[in-house]
Amino acid sequence: AFVYKIPNPSKGKRSTVNHITWSEDGKRYAYCTHEGNITAREMETGQDLLDINMHPGGRANQVCFIGGEDGLFLAAACNDGGLPVLAVGSVDEEDEEAGTRRAIMAIEPVEGVATAGDERFKCIQRIEGGSGFLVVTANSGGIISVVDLEGAARMMLSDDDDGKANNDDESESDDEDDEDEDEDEDDEVAAEILESVRIGSGARVTCISAWSYSEPPAAESDMEDFDEEIDVKEQATEEEGEDQ
């Protein structure tokens, strides 16, 4: 059996786990606490792959793994209406010194209010299959949405590539232009809401489950039968034309 005791946030207090989830391959798990901590760990080694503290009003209610072969990420449904996407994995010293971006706020939190109210994200689930970056979210206003987070992940992956490819002799003006372009890109494509629907009169949704289905690829024998059927129909059409 595997047992891991979550550290207490302070003396005399215990952490309350809001949600725990596993990666698709079962090699990693992640959890978020009521106190604002988000942690991802590797099962085999027990190593922390991600360990951050959100600000008190922005604690995560649920988290889910997204991504694929190019990289693994964690998306969080937060109490302030924000939806951050966090890169999962250890960061070496070179990446830290280069300021490699490890997180993007795909959906910005609600500003200017003590609580996000109906905009609070309560649930988030990954949709299996496809690109690996589709999630379903639900908020306190009863709105369920399908969101594509591939843009946010691609921004972090492209930042990693740019950091390796760029040399240290670039001018300051070029750096400022690149930052402006990156900010514009973040606003445009970090998260794309594909569908949204309000449940009933807008009652708070506290639990969701996502299920997806795709048609299996046709067997080779089925494709051959289909081609033969088309040939027969074409031949019959040609013969009718000759008779006329």
C-alpha positions as CSV (number, residue, x, y, z in Angstrom):
1,A,0.0,0.0,0.0
2,F,1.1,3.6,-0.7
3,V,0.5,6.2,2.0
4,Y,1.4,9.9,1.8
5,K,0.6,12.3,4.6
6,I,-0.1,15.9,3.4
7,P,1.9,18.4,5.4
8,N,-0.1,20.7,7.7
9,P,-0.3,24.3,6.6
10,S,0.6,25.6,10.1
11,K,1.0,24.3,13.6
12,G,-2.3,23.1,15.0
13,K,-4.1,23.1,11.7
14,R,-4.7,20.3,9.1
15,S,-5.0,20.6,5.4
16,T,-8.4,19.9,3.8
17,V,-8.2,18.2,0.4
18,N,-10.8,19.6,-2.0
19,H,-10.0,17.2,-4.9
20,I,-7.6,14.5,-6.1
21,T,-7.0,13.3,-9.6
22,W,-4.8,10.8,-11.5
23,S,-2.9,11.2,-14.8
24,E,-4.2,9.0,-17.7
25,D,-1.2,6.6,-17.3
26,G,-1.6,6.3,-13.6
27,K,2.0,7.4,-12.9
28,R,1.2,10.8,-11.4
29,Y,-1.5,12.2,-9.2
30,A,-2.4,15.7,-8.2
31,Y,-4.5,17.3,-5.4
32,C,-5.7,20.7,-4.3
33,T,-6.4,21.8,-0.7
34,H,-8.9,24.3,0.8
35,E,-5.9,26.3,2.0
36,G,-4.8,27.0,-1.6
37,N,-2.1,24.5,-2.2
38,I,-1.8,22.6,-5.6
39,T,0.5,19.7,-5.8
40,A,1.4,17.1,-8.4
41,R,3.5,14.1,-7.5
42,E,5.1,11.1,-9.2
43,M,4.0,7.8,-7.8
44,E,7.3,5.8,-8.3
45,T,9.7,8.3,-6.8
46,G,7.4,10.4,-4.6
47,Q,8.9,13.5,-6.2
48,D,7.0,16.7,-6.2
49,L,6.5,17.7,-9.9
50,L,4.5,20.8,-9.0
51,D,3.9,22.5,-5.6
52,I,2.4,26.0,-5.4
53,N,0.2,28.1,-3.2
54,M,-2.6,30.1,-4.7
55,H,-3.8,33.3,-3.0
56,P,-6.6,32.7,-0.4
57,G,-9.4,33.9,-2.6
58,G,-8.2,31.9,-5.6
59,R,-8.0,28.4,-4.1
60,A,-8.6,25.6,-6.5
61,N,-11.8,23.6,-6.1
62,Q,-10.8,20.9,-8.6
63,V,-7.9,20.1,-10.8
64,C,-7.3,17.8,-13.9
65,F,-4.4,16.6,-16.0
66,I,-4.3,17.7,-19.6
67,G,-1.8,17.3,-22.4
68,G,0.0,14.5,-24.2
69,E,3.4,13.5,-25.6
70,D,4.6,17.1,-25.9
71,G,4.0,17.9,-22.3
72,L,1.8,17.3,-19.2
73,F,-0.2,20.2,-17.6
74,L,-2.6,20.7,-14.8
75,A,-5.7,22.9,-15.2
76,A,-7.4,24.3,-12.1
77,A,-11.0,25.4,-11.5
78,C,-10.5,28.3,-9.0
79,N,-12.8,30.0,-6.6
80,D,-12.1,33.5,-7.9
81,G,-13.3,32.6,-11.4
82,G,-9.8,32.0,-12.8
83,L,-8.6,29.0,-14.7
84,P,-4.8,28.6,-14.6
85,V,-2.9,26.1,-16.6
86,L,0.3,24.8,-14.9
87,A,3.2,22.9,-16.4
88,V,3.9,19.6,-14.6
89,G,7.6,18.7,-14.2
90,S,10.8,19.6,-12.5
91,V,12.5,22.8,-13.5
92,D,16.3,22.8,-13.9
93,E,18.5,25.8,-12.9
94,E,19.0,27.0,-16.5
95,D,15.2,27.2,-17.1
96,E,14.8,29.1,-13.8
97,E,17.5,31.6,-14.7
98,A,16.0,32.1,-18.2
99,G,12.6,32.9,-16.6
100,T,10.8,30.0,-18.4
101,R,7.1,30.5,-18.1
102,R,5.6,27.6,-16.2
103,A,2.0,28.8,-15.8
104,I,-0.6,30.8,-17.8
105,M,-3.9,32.2,-16.6
106,A,-6.1,30.8,-19.4
107,I,-9.2,32.6,-18.0
108,E,-8.6,35.6,-15.9
109,P,-10.2,35.8,-12.4
110,V,-13.0,38.2,-11.6
111,E,-11.6,41.5,-10.5
112,G,-12.9,44.1,-8.1
113,V,-15.0,41.9,-5.9
114,A,-14.3,39.9,-2.7
115,T,-15.8,36.8,-4.2
116,A,-16.5,35.7,-7.8
117,G,-20.1,34.8,-7.0
118,D,-21.7,32.9,-9.9
119,E,-18.5,33.0,-11.8
120,R,-16.6,30.7,-9.4
121,F,-15.4,27.6,-11.1
122,K,-16.5,24.6,-9.0
123,C,-15.7,21.7,-11.3
124,I,-13.3,20.7,-14.1
125,Q,-12.9,17.4,-15.9
126,R,-10.8,16.3,-18.8
127,I,-12.5,15.0,-21.9
128,E,-10.7,11.8,-22.9
129,G,-9.4,11.4,-26.5
130,G,-9.0,14.1,-29.1
131,S,-6.1,16.6,-28.6
132,G,-5.9,15.9,-24.8
133,F,-6.6,19.5,-24.0
134,L,-10.4,19.6,-23.9
135,V,-12.0,20.1,-20.5
136,V,-15.5,20.5,-19.2
137,T,-16.1,23.2,-16.5
138,A,-19.0,24.1,-14.2
139,N,-19.5,27.2,-12.2
140,S,-21.7,28.5,-9.3
141,G,-24.1,30.0,-11.8
142,G,-25.0,26.6,-13.2
143,I,-23.1,27.1,-16.5
144,I,-21.3,24.1,-18.0
145,S,-18.8,24.8,-20.7
146,V,-16.5,22.8,-23.0
147,V,-13.1,24.6,-23.2
148,D,-10.1,24.0,-25.4
149,L,-6.9,24.8,-23.4
150,E,-4.4,23.8,-26.1
151,G,-3.5,27.4,-26.8
152,A,-2.3,28.0,-23.2
153,A,-0.1,24.8,-23.3
154,R,1.3,25.7,-26.7
155,M,2.3,29.1,-25.4
156,M,4.4,27.5,-22.7
157,L,5.9,25.0,-25.1
158,S,6.8,27.7,-27.6
159,D,8.4,29.8,-24.8
160,D,10.6,26.8,-23.9
161,D,11.7,26.4,-27.6
162,D,12.3,30.2,-28.0
163,G,14.4,30.2,-24.9
164,K,16.7,27.5,-26.2
165,A,16.9,29.0,-29.7
166,N,17.5,32.6,-28.8
167,N,21.0,33.8,-28.1
168,D,21.9,36.4,-25.4
169,D,22.8,39.2,-27.9
170,E,19.2,40.3,-28.7
171,S,18.5,44.0,-28.2
172,E,16.2,45.3,-25.4
173,S,13.8,46.7,-28.0
174,D,13.3,43.3,-29.6
175,D,12.6,41.8,-26.1
176,E,9.9,44.4,-25.5
177,D,8.3,43.8,-28.9
178,D,8.3,40.0,-28.2
179,E,6.6,40.6,-24.8
180,D,3.9,42.7,-26.3
181,E,3.2,40.1,-29.0
182,D,3.1,37.4,-26.3
183,E,0.6,39.3,-24.2
184,D,-1.7,39.8,-27.3
185,E,-1.4,36.1,-28.1
186,D,-2.3,35.1,-24.6
187,D,-5.5,37.2,-24.7
188,E,-6.6,35.7,-28.0
189,V,-5.9,32.0,-27.8
190,A,-5.1,30.8,-24.3
191,A,-8.6,29.4,-23.8
192,E,-11.3,28.8,-26.4
193,I,-14.9,28.2,-25.1
194,L,-16.4,25.8,-27.6
195,E,-19.9,25.4,-26.0
196,S,-21.7,26.7,-23.0
197,V,-25.1,25.8,-21.5
198,R,-27.0,26.9,-18.4
199,I,-28.5,24.1,-16.4
200,G,-32.1,24.8,-15.4
201,S,-32.5,28.2,-13.6
202,G,-28.8,28.4,-12.9
203,A,-28.5,26.3,-9.8
204,R,-24.9,25.8,-8.5
205,V,-23.2,22.7,-10.0
206,T,-20.8,20.9,-7.6
207,C,-20.1,17.7,-9.4
208,I,-19.8,16.7,-13.1
209,S,-18.6,13.7,-15.0
210,A,-17.3,13.9,-18.6
211,W,-17.7,11.1,-21.2
212,S,-16.7,11.0,-24.8
213,Y,-17.1,8.7,-27.7
214,S,-15.5,8.4,-31.2
215,E,-16.3,6.0,-34.0
216,P,-13.7,3.2,-34.2
217,P,-11.7,3.2,-37.5
218,A,-13.3,1.0,-40.2
219,A,-11.7,-2.4,-40.7
220,E,-9.9,-2.9,-44.0
221,S,-12.4,-5.6,-45.0
222,D,-15.3,-3.2,-44.4
223,M,-13.6,-0.6,-46.6
224,E,-13.1,-3.1,-49.4
225,D,-16.8,-4.0,-49.3
226,F,-17.7,-0.3,-49.4
227,D,-15.5,0.2,-52.5
228,E,-17.1,-2.8,-54.2
229,E,-20.6,-1.4,-53.5
230,I,-19.6,1.9,-55.0
231,D,-18.2,0.2,-58.1
232,V,-21.5,-1.8,-58.5
233,K,-23.6,1.4,-58.3
234,E,-21.4,3.2,-60.8
235,Q,-21.6,0.3,-63.2
236,A,-25.4,0.1,-62.9
237,T,-25.6,3.9,-63.6
238,E,-23.5,3.6,-66.7
239,E,-25.6,0.7,-68.1
240,E,-28.8,2.7,-67.5
241,G,-27.2,5.6,-69.5
242,E,-26.4,3.3,-72.4
243,D,-29.9,1.9,-72.5
244,Q,-31.4,5.3,-72.8
